[in-house]
Amino acid sequence: MSIDKLSQDRFDEMLRQTLKGHSEPVPADFTNRMLRQIIEAQERKILARVVLQERLALAGCIIFSGIVIVAATVFPDIVAAVFRGIATSVTQQGEALTNRIPQTIRAFSSEWQFYTVLGGVLGFAIYSFVELLLGNDLTIA
């Protein structure tokens, strides 16, 4: 039984018990209207939460950008030193990577069958994981 059907049955029973002593006639679609209003209220609550999260994210981006601008204006030497350190680290990592490329090519050329199978298994694992998370929503556009 679906959740909507269970909710509707429970609501019908509560309504029936409440209206036992009531003498005015109740419209035939009263239950459906009430359930629709409840569902719409829940949807509005969810939408309000999403809007709040988006606003908080936007405010965070604006505040972080402001802090970066103020830091770059007030402490330009410190910001320049930090960026120089980051650039130096990236450059050193790039040089280390270029030194490893010939070794990687030699290792791959001697074991290419193993790496091909490993890549296929890894690709299948990633595909399966994405399929598990997204389910039927997995479409290639």
C-alpha atoms as an extended CHARMM CRD file, in Angstrom:
* protein
*
       141  EXT
         1         1  MET       CA              0.0000000000        0.0000000000        0.0000000000  PROA      1               0.0000000000
         2         2  SER       CA              1.3520000000        3.4290000000       -0.8150000000  PROA      2               0.0000000000
         3         3  ILE       CA              2.0300000000        6.1020000000        1.7810000000  PROA      3               0.0000000000
         4         4  ASP       CA             -0.5940000000        8.3980000000        0.2270000000  PROA      4               0.0000000000
         5         5  LYS       CA             -3.2160000000        5.6560000000        0.5060000000  PROA      5               0.0000000000
         6         6  LEU       CA             -2.2860000000        4.9460000000        4.1430000000  PROA      6               0.0000000000
         7         7  SER       CA             -2.4070000000        8.6530000000        4.9630000000  PROA      7               0.0000000000
         8         8  GLN       CA             -5.7570000000        9.0100000000        3.2210000000  PROA      8               0.0000000000
         9         9  ASP       CA             -7.2060000000        5.9800000000        5.0550000000  PROA      9               0.0000000000
        10        10  ARG       CA             -5.9780000000        7.2340000000        8.4170000000  PROA      10              0.0000000000
        11        11  PHE       CA             -7.2940000000       10.7210000000        7.6620000000  PROA      11              0.0000000000
        12        12  ASP       CA            -10.6590000000        9.2720000000        6.6010000000  PROA      12              0.0000000000
        13        13  GLU       CA            -10.9180000000        7.3460000000        9.8560000000  PROA      13              0.0000000000
        14        14  MET       CA            -10.0320000000       10.4060000000       11.9630000000  PROA      14              0.0000000000
        15        15  LEU       CA            -12.5240000000       12.4980000000        9.9990000000  PROA      15              0.0000000000
        16        16  ARG       CA            -15.2350000000        9.8520000000       10.3580000000  PROA      16              0.0000000000
        17        17  GLN       CA            -14.7740000000        9.7150000000       14.1320000000  PROA      17              0.0000000000
        18        18  THR       CA            -14.7750000000       13.4950000000       14.4550000000  PROA      18              0.0000000000
        19        19  LEU       CA            -17.8740000000       13.9860000000       12.3460000000  PROA      19              0.0000000000
        20        20  LYS       CA            -19.9930000000       11.1980000000       13.8900000000  PROA      20              0.0000000000
        21        21  GLY       CA            -22.0830000000       13.6200000000       15.9250000000  PROA      21              0.0000000000
        22        22  HSD       CA            -22.0400000000       16.3710000000       13.3020000000  PROA      22              0.0000000000
        23        23  SER       CA            -25.2920000000       17.0000000000       11.4990000000  PROA      23              0.0000000000
        24        24  GLU       CA            -24.1560000000       19.0470000000        8.4550000000  PROA      24              0.0000000000
        25        25  PRO       CA            -23.3930000000       17.1610000000        5.2290000000  PROA      25              0.0000000000
        26        26  VAL       CA            -19.7450000000       16.9520000000        4.1860000000  PROA      26              0.0000000000
        27        27  PRO       CA            -18.8650000000       17.3890000000        0.4860000000  PROA      27              0.0000000000
        28        28  ALA       CA            -17.7520000000       14.2120000000       -1.2730000000  PROA      28              0.0000000000
        29        29  ASP       CA            -14.3000000000       15.5440000000       -2.1570000000  PROA      29              0.0000000000
        30        30  PHE       CA            -13.6050000000       17.0600000000        1.2890000000  PROA      30              0.0000000000
        31        31  THR       CA            -10.9270000000       14.4810000000        2.1670000000  PROA      31              0.0000000000
        32        32  ASN       CA             -9.1190000000       14.9490000000       -1.1330000000  PROA      32              0.0000000000
        33        33  ARG       CA             -9.1430000000       18.7350000000       -0.7410000000  PROA      33              0.0000000000
        34        34  MET       CA             -7.7810000000       18.4750000000        2.8080000000  PROA      34              0.0000000000
        35        35  LEU       CA             -5.0320000000       16.0310000000        1.7900000000  PROA      35              0.0000000000
        36        36  ARG       CA             -4.1120000000       18.2560000000       -1.1600000000  PROA      36              0.0000000000
        37        37  GLN       CA             -3.8210000000       21.2460000000        1.1800000000  PROA      37              0.0000000000
        38        38  ILE       CA             -1.6200000000       19.2220000000        3.5460000000  PROA      38              0.0000000000
        39        39  ILE       CA              0.6320000000       18.1090000000        0.6980000000  PROA      39              0.0000000000
        40        40  GLU       CA              0.8740000000       21.6600000000       -0.6410000000  PROA      40              0.0000000000
        41        41  ALA       CA              1.7930000000       22.9180000000        2.8400000000  PROA      41              0.0000000000
        42        42  GLN       CA              4.5590000000       20.2870000000        3.0690000000  PROA      42              0.0000000000
        43        43  GLU       CA              5.8380000000       21.2540000000       -0.3750000000  PROA      43              0.0000000000
        44        44  ARG       CA              5.8860000000       24.9380000000        0.6060000000  PROA      44              0.0000000000
        45        45  LYS       CA              7.8420000000       24.0460000000        3.7600000000  PROA      45              0.0000000000
        46        46  ILE       CA             10.4180000000       22.0890000000        1.7370000000  PROA      46              0.0000000000
        47        47  LEU       CA             10.6780000000       24.8760000000       -0.8350000000  PROA      47              0.0000000000
        48        48  ALA       CA             11.1520000000       27.4520000000        1.9330000000  PROA      48              0.0000000000
        49        49  ARG       CA             14.0040000000       25.3550000000        3.3630000000  PROA      49              0.0000000000
        50        50  VAL       CA             15.6930000000       25.1270000000       -0.0510000000  PROA      50              0.0000000000
        51        51  VAL       CA             15.3250000000       28.8870000000       -0.5870000000  PROA      51              0.0000000000
        52        52  LEU       CA             16.8570000000       29.5210000000        2.8500000000  PROA      52              0.0000000000
        53        53  GLN       CA             19.8150000000       27.2510000000        2.0390000000  PROA      53              0.0000000000
        54        54  GLU       CA             20.3770000000       29.0290000000       -1.2660000000  PROA      54              0.0000000000
        55        55  ARG       CA             20.2260000000       32.4280000000        0.3980000000  PROA      55              0.0000000000
        56        56  LEU       CA             22.7010000000       31.3190000000        3.0700000000  PROA      56              0.0000000000
        57        57  ALA       CA             25.0440000000       29.9940000000        0.3710000000  PROA      57              0.0000000000
        58        58  LEU       CA             24.8160000000       33.2710000000       -1.5460000000  PROA      58              0.0000000000
        59        59  ALA       CA             25.4290000000       35.2740000000        1.6280000000  PROA      59              0.0000000000
        60        60  GLY       CA             28.4340000000       33.0880000000        2.4200000000  PROA      60              0.0000000000
        61        61  CYS       CA             29.8980000000       33.6580000000       -1.0490000000  PROA      61              0.0000000000
        62        62  ILE       CA             29.3950000000       37.4130000000       -0.7770000000  PROA      62              0.0000000000
        63        63  ILE       CA             30.9170000000       37.5610000000        2.7220000000  PROA      63              0.0000000000
        64        64  PHE       CA             33.8730000000       35.3710000000        1.7330000000  PROA      64              0.0000000000
        65        65  SER       CA             34.5030000000       37.5250000000       -1.3490000000  PROA      65              0.0000000000
        66        66  GLY       CA             34.3720000000       40.6380000000        0.8140000000  PROA      66              0.0000000000
        67        67  ILE       CA             36.8620000000       39.1510000000        3.2740000000  PROA      67              0.0000000000
        68        68  VAL       CA             39.2250000000       38.2810000000        0.4230000000  PROA      68              0.0000000000
        69        69  ILE       CA             38.9930000000       41.7920000000       -1.0200000000  PROA      69              0.0000000000
        70        70  VAL       CA             39.5730000000       43.3980000000        2.3890000000  PROA      70              0.0000000000
        71        71  ALA       CA             42.4810000000       41.0410000000        3.1160000000  PROA      71              0.0000000000
        72        72  ALA       CA             44.0590000000       41.7990000000       -0.2580000000  PROA      72              0.0000000000
        73        73  THR       CA             43.6490000000       45.5400000000        0.3680000000  PROA      73              0.0000000000
        74        74  VAL       CA             44.7530000000       45.6680000000        3.9950000000  PROA      74              0.0000000000
        75        75  PHE       CA             47.4060000000       42.9140000000        3.9860000000  PROA      75              0.0000000000
        76        76  PRO       CA             48.7740000000       42.7860000000        0.4190000000  PROA      76              0.0000000000
        77        77  ASP       CA             52.1980000000       41.4690000000        1.4660000000  PROA      77              0.0000000000
        78        78  ILE       CA             50.7400000000       38.5260000000        3.3810000000  PROA      78              0.0000000000
        79        79  VAL       CA             48.3280000000       37.6440000000        0.5710000000  PROA      79              0.0000000000
        80        80  ALA       CA             51.1390000000       37.8270000000       -2.0020000000  PROA      80              0.0000000000
        81        81  ALA       CA             53.3230000000       35.5640000000        0.1620000000  PROA      81              0.0000000000
        82        82  VAL       CA             50.5320000000       33.0240000000        0.5200000000  PROA      82              0.0000000000
        83        83  PHE       CA             49.9100000000       32.9740000000       -3.2340000000  PROA      83              0.0000000000
        84        84  ARG       CA             53.6540000000       32.6950000000       -3.9140000000  PROA      84              0.0000000000
        85        85  GLY       CA             53.7930000000       29.6970000000       -1.5760000000  PROA      85              0.0000000000
        86        86  ILE       CA             50.8690000000       28.0710000000       -3.3570000000  PROA      86              0.0000000000
        87        87  ALA       CA             52.4190000000       28.7270000000       -6.7760000000  PROA      87              0.0000000000
        88        88  THR       CA             55.7940000000       27.3370000000       -5.6370000000  PROA      88              0.0000000000
        89        89  SER       CA             54.1450000000       24.1930000000       -4.2780000000  PROA      89              0.0000000000
        90        90  VAL       CA             52.2060000000       23.6160000000       -7.5020000000  PROA      90              0.0000000000
        91        91  THR       CA             55.3320000000       24.1690000000       -9.5940000000  PROA      91              0.0000000000
        92        92  GLN       CA             57.3540000000       21.7010000000       -7.5060000000  PROA      92              0.0000000000
        93        93  GLN       CA             54.5960000000       19.0970000000       -7.7720000000  PROA      93              0.0000000000
        94        94  GLY       CA             54.4860000000       19.6110000000      -11.5440000000  PROA      94              0.0000000000
        95        95  GLU       CA             58.2510000000       19.1180000000      -11.8340000000  PROA      95              0.0000000000
        96        96  ALA       CA             58.0580000000       15.9380000000       -9.7540000000  PROA      96              0.0000000000
        97        97  LEU       CA             55.2740000000       14.6700000000      -12.0050000000  PROA      97              0.0000000000
        98        98  THR       CA             57.2280000000       15.3390000000      -15.2050000000  PROA      98              0.0000000000
        99        99  ASN       CA             60.1870000000       13.4340000000      -13.7460000000  PROA      99              0.0000000000
       100       100  ARG       CA             57.9170000000       10.4350000000      -13.0860000000  PROA      100             0.0000000000
       101       101  ILE       CA             56.3920000000       10.3120000000      -16.5760000000  PROA      101             0.0000000000
       102       102  PRO       CA             59.1670000000        8.1660000000      -18.1810000000  PROA      102             0.0000000000
       103       103  GLN       CA             58.9550000000        5.6950000000      -15.2800000000  PROA      103             0.0000000000
       104       104  THR       CA             55.1880000000        5.5240000000      -15.6690000000  PROA      104             0.0000000000
       105       105  ILE       CA             55.4500000000        4.8920000000      -19.4080000000  PROA      105             0.0000000000
       106       106  ARG       CA             57.9440000000        2.0450000000      -18.8390000000  PROA      106             0.0000000000
       107       107  ALA       CA             55.7460000000        0.4760000000      -16.1500000000  PROA      107             0.0000000000
       108       108  PHE       CA             52.6260000000        0.7660000000      -18.2790000000  PROA      108             0.0000000000
       109       109  SER       CA             54.2830000000       -0.6370000000      -21.4030000000  PROA      109             0.0000000000
       110       110  SER       CA             55.3970000000       -3.7740000000      -19.5720000000  PROA      110             0.0000000000
       111       111  GLU       CA             52.0970000000       -4.3050000000      -17.7150000000  PROA      111             0.0000000000
       112       112  TRP       CA             49.5550000000       -2.7560000000      -20.1300000000  PROA      112             0.0000000000
       113       113  GLN       CA             47.1740000000       -5.7410000000      -20.0440000000  PROA      113             0.0000000000
       114       114  PHE       CA             46.8740000000       -5.5340000000      -16.2580000000  PROA      114             0.0000000000
       115       115  TYR       CA             46.2660000000       -1.7690000000      -16.3280000000  PROA      115             0.0000000000
       116       116  THR       CA             43.6670000000       -2.1230000000      -19.0930000000  PROA      116             0.0000000000
       117       117  VAL       CA             41.6980000000       -4.6760000000      -17.0710000000  PROA      117             0.0000000000
       118       118  LEU       CA             42.1400000000       -2.5600000000      -13.9280000000  PROA      118             0.0000000000
       119       119  GLY       CA             40.8230000000        0.5120000000      -15.7790000000  PROA      119             0.0000000000
       120       120  GLY       CA             37.7930000000       -1.4380000000      -17.0260000000  PROA      120             0.0000000000
       121       121  VAL       CA             36.9940000000       -2.7120000000      -13.5420000000  PROA      121             0.0000000000
       122       122  LEU       CA             37.4470000000        0.7690000000      -12.0910000000  PROA      122             0.0000000000
       123       123  GLY       CA             35.1670000000        2.2570000000      -14.7670000000  PROA      123             0.0000000000
       124       124  PHE       CA             32.5150000000       -0.3790000000      -14.0670000000  PROA      124             0.0000000000
       125       125  ALA       CA             32.7670000000        0.2840000000      -10.3190000000  PROA      125             0.0000000000
       126       126  ILE       CA             32.3300000000        4.0210000000      -10.8460000000  PROA      126             0.0000000000
       127       127  TYR       CA             29.3900000000        3.4330000000      -13.1900000000  PROA      127             0.0000000000
       128       128  SER       CA             27.7670000000        1.0610000000      -10.6720000000  PROA      128             0.0000000000
       129       129  PHE       CA             28.2560000000        3.5510000000       -7.8450000000  PROA      129             0.0000000000
       130       130  VAL       CA             26.6970000000        6.3780000000       -9.8630000000  PROA      130             0.0000000000
       131       131  GLU       CA             23.8290000000        4.0950000000      -10.9080000000  PROA      131             0.0000000000
       132       132  LEU       CA             23.2880000000        3.1730000000       -7.2530000000  PROA      132             0.0000000000
       133       133  LEU       CA             23.1290000000        6.8330000000       -6.2040000000  PROA      133             0.0000000000
       134       134  LEU       CA             21.0840000000        8.1720000000       -9.0930000000  PROA      134             0.0000000000
       135       135  GLY       CA             18.9790000000        5.1260000000       -9.9640000000  PROA      135             0.0000000000
       136       136  ASN       CA             16.6400000000        5.7430000000      -12.8830000000  PROA      136             0.0000000000
       137       137  ASP       CA             17.6840000000        9.3900000000      -13.1570000000  PROA      137             0.0000000000
       138       138  LEU       CA             20.9150000000        8.4060000000      -14.9420000000  PROA      138             0.0000000000
       139       139  THR       CA             20.5920000000        9.8080000000      -18.4400000000  PROA      139             0.0000000000
       140       140  ILE       CA             23.2400000000       10.7820000000      -20.9170000000  PROA      140             0.0000000000
       141       141  ALA       CA             22.3690000000       14.0640000000      -22.5620000000  PROA      141             0.0000000000
